[in-house]
Amino acid sequence: MRLKRAIKSAAYAPLSALGAFRASRALAGGRTVILCYHRVVDGPLDAYQPGMVVSRALFRRHLEWLGRRFRFLTLEEFARGFLTDEVPAAPCAIVTFDDGWLDNYEVAFPILREMGIPATIFLPTDYIGTGLVYWQSRVERAMRAVYERRHILARAYPEEGQPARAAFVQELLIRETPLALMIDRAVLETKVLPRGEFDEVCAFLERIGDVDGDGPREIVNWDEVRAMAADGIRFGSHSASHRIMTTLSAAENQAEASGSMRVMERELGEAPTCFAYPNGDADDVVAREVRRAGYLCAVTVDTGFANRATDLFGLPRFSMHEGGAFSGAALDFLLSGLAS
């Protein structure tokens, strides 16, 4: 990993210094970039899904680099300007976060506040202040426990009672897979499951990992949301349950979009205007129901620039994580449009 980064850095740095990536961005019509973060953490990164996390130090460097090249907007400002044809001519950057992780409040928010940078955080309302354990927290905690017991489990794997959709675990143990990649595989395998199958697989992981209790809270509560809102952070909906909306009926999609809006209006005193599709997955039916619920715009995780040709209910974002944007030059390349 370090060698690959060193090679990439050696390639990116001179091209970035010469303005090659900036020129590519301009040619692609990339005046506005929407960034998608999830987690900003202290400490070792290998205990998290790799594509979901940046360190505190790198997050600050990202914002410093962006601040020298872009004007920061909120997503709502961009969407309203899009509708009135008043989007600023200068290159703009929009910072967003998905899921409402507690580190958004504890780590990212103080940096954003110090630097005076706006951001939008998308909340899955079923998990905010309800005591429910966020689905990904449950998976990650179970897989960390499985990893800690990997040598025992490799010798005596409890196949009895294993759900069919949990077969990947034994494969990971046999391959002696690193923790971060074990977590990544488990999240990818479980996030697409119907709720009943998801609970069955998680219960199995927790049993073989000898997990006891729910663990510490990892998602923000409403008091923390209100504290950030008082300092200018904006909030959007990430649905209610974070189920993949392309697997749901039109009526279920409407319930996810309008139900989460009602909860946020009750807790924050105003309805959210922006929506983030769980996992970035949307089709015509999903987008229609989100629009009908009264939102102004919605974002995906498709890579690309936001411009006049973009559908407001299919806004692309650049996914931010430690491995993909590990330096200013790497971030410049990522936002050039060449990486996609």
N, C-alpha and C positions, 0 to 999 in steps of 0.2 A: 504493500500500500504506500509506504513512504517513498519507495523508488518510483512508483507510478506518478506520485504527486511531484516529485523532483523533476521528472521528465516533462510533465505537463507545465510546470512552472517555468522551466527553461524555454519552452515553446511559446507560452502565453505572454510572458513579461515583455519581450521586445515588441511584439505585435500590438500589445496594449499601449505601450509607450509611444508607438508611432501613430496611434489613432486608428488602426485598421478595424478594430471591433466597433468603434464609434461610427465609422463610415458605413460599416455593414448594417448597423442598427438604423442609420438614417435612410439608407437605400431601401430597407425593408419597411419603412414607414413606422418605425418603432419610437414614436414620441412618448408613449405612455407604457410603462411596465408595471404590472401588478405582481407583487411578490407574495408567495404563500409560505409562511412559516408554520411550524407546529410547536416545537419545544425549544426553549433556550435554557441550558442547564449549566451547573457547575459540576466539576468532578468528571470521572471516567465516562466516556461516551458509549462504551461497549455494552452497557446494561440497557440500551434503548434500541428501538428499531432504527437502523442506519439512516434511512431516508427521511427521518422525522425530526432530526435534532441538530442544533448547532450549539457551540459553546458560548458562554457569556462574552468572552474576548472576541470571538469571530463575529458575533452579532454586532458588537460595537463597531468593529472595523467595517462591516458591511454598511452600516448607517453613515459612518464618516465618509466612506468612498462615494456612496450615493449622494450625500449632501453636497459634495463638490461638483456634481454633474447633473443633478435633477432637482426639480422643485417637488416637494412632497404635497400630496393631496390626500383627502379621505376618499374612499370609494364612492360615497354618496355625492361628494362634490363633483367627481368625475362623471357620474351617471347623470346628474342634473345638468351639468355643462354639455354633455353629449346630446341631451334632448333639446337644449336651447342653442346648440352650436356655439358654445362659449368655453370650450376646453382650451386651456392656455396653449399658446404656440410653443412655449419652452418645453423641453423634455420633462416629463413628470413621472414620479414614482409613487406607488401606493403600497403601503405595508398592511398585510393581512395575516391573521393567525386562525387556524382551524382547531376546534375541539375545546378551547377554554381550559387548557392545562394550568395547574396551579403555578407553575414556573412562569407563565405569562405575567402573572401578578407579582411574583416574588423576585424575578430576575429581569425579564424584558421591560416591564412597565417602568421601573426606576430609571432605566437607560433612556427610554423614549421620553419620559418626563424631563429628564436632565437636558436632553438635546432638543426638546421642543418639537418632536416629530409625531404627527398623528398616526393612528393605526385603527384598524377594524378587527375585532375578535368575534369569530362565529361560534355560537353556543348551541350545544345539543341540550335542549331545556329539560328533558327527562332526568338528566343527571346533575342539574344545578340546584344545590340546596335540598335535595330529596333524600340523601343517604344512599342512593343507588350507586354501586361501584361501576365506573365507566368500563365499557366492554373491553377496551384495549388495555386498561390498567389490569383487569382480571387476567387477561391472556399473558401479558408480560410478566406479572408477578408469578404466575404458575410456571412459566418457562424458566424463569430464574431459579426457581426451586428445583425443577427437573434437572437443570444444568448442575446445580450443586450436588445432586444425587446421581449424576451421570454414570459414575463408575459402578455404583451398586446396581443401577438399572440396566447397565450393559451386560452385567453378569446374570441377572435374574429379572428379566423384563416381564411384567404382569400382563400377559396377553389376554387373560380371562377378563371379560367385561370391557374390553377396548372397543369403543365405537368405530365403525368402519372409517369415518372421516378423521380419526386420530391416528391412522396407520403411519402418517408421516413422522411421528415422534420416534419410532423405533429406527427408521432410516437415518434420522439425524444423529441418534446415539451411536449407531454402527459406524457412521462416517466421522465421528468425533468432531462434529461441527462446532465452530466457535459460538459463544453465547449470542452475540449480536445477530448472527445469521440464523440461529435457532429461533430467536424472537421474531425476526423478519418473516421466516417461513410460517411460523405459527399464526402471526397476524394475517398474512395473506390467505392462509387456509381457512381461517375461522370467520373472517369478516363477511364472507359471502353466504354464510350458512343461515338458514331460517332460525328463528329464535330458539325453538325447541332443540334442534341439533346443536346449535352453539352452546347452550347450557349443558348438554350431554357431554360434549367434547371438553369443555372447561372443567366440569366436575371430574372427569377422568384425569385431566392434567393435574388438577389440585390434589387428587387422591394419590397419584404416583409421586408427586412432588412433596407430599406430606405438608401441604399448605394449611395453616391454621388461621382462621379469621379473615377479615377483609383487607387488612393492611392499612397504611396511612392514606388519608385523602389526597388525591392527585388532581382533582378538578376544582376550579374556583367555586365559591359560593356567592350568593347574591350581595352580601355586604361588600365583598371584594370587587364585584362587578360595579356596584354603585360608587365605590371609592375611585375606581379607574374612570368611570363615566364623569365624575365630578372634575376630573383633570383632563377631560377632552377626548378620552378614548371612546370610540364608537363601537357599537355592538350590533351584530347581525345574527340571523338564525342559521343554525346548522341542522335544521329539522328538530323534531322532538326526540326521536329514539335513535337517530343515526343509522337506521336501517338503509340498505341500498335501495334507492327509490325506484330504480328501473325494475326491481323485482316486485313492486307493489302495484295495487290497482289504482285507478284514477282517484277513487274515493279515499283510499288510504294516503295517497300523495297529498290530497287536499287537507286531510286531517293533520298530517305532519307539518305542512306549511302554515296553515291557519292556526292550528293549535299552539305551535311554538310562538307564533306572533302574539297571540292573546296572553300567553304567560309572560313574555318579555314586556308587553305593554303594561301589564299589571305590576310587575316588579320594578320597572324603570320609569314608568310614567309616560312613555311614548312607544309607539310601535316601531319595530325595526323596518328599515327600507331595503336592506340588502340580504341576500340569501346565498349560502354556499352549499352546493349539493354534496351529500355524504359520499366520500370516495371520489368526488368529482363526476359521478355518473349521472347522466341525464339523457332523456330522449324527448321527442316532441310532446308526449303526454305529460311527462314530469315538468317540463318547462311551462307548459300551458297551465297546469294546476298551480305552480308557484306564482305565475303572473296573475292568475285569477284571485289568488289569496291577497293580492294588493302590494306586492313587492315592486320596487323600482328596477332592480337588476339582480342577476345571479351569476356566481362565478363557478368555473370548473377547475380542473387541474390540467387541462390541455395547455401545452406550451405555445406561447405566441404573444404578440403585441396587441394592446387594446387600441383600436383606431376607429375611424368612421365606418369602416366596412364590417365591424364586429357587431354581432347580435348582443344586445344588452342582457339577454338571458342565457348567454353562452360565452361570457367573458373569460378569456384565457388568463392563466397565471404562470409565473416561473416558480418552480418548486425550489425552496431554499434548504439545503442541508450541508453538513460539514464536508462530505465527500465531493459535492458538486461545485461548491463555491468557497474553496479553502483559502483564497487570497483575493486581493483586489483585481489582479489580472484574470484570475479564474472567473470571478464574478462578471468582469467585463466581457469575457468570452461567452459566458452563459447567457448574458443579456444582449448578445449581438445578433441572435437569431441563427447563428451558424451551428450551435449545439444541437438544435432540433432537426 
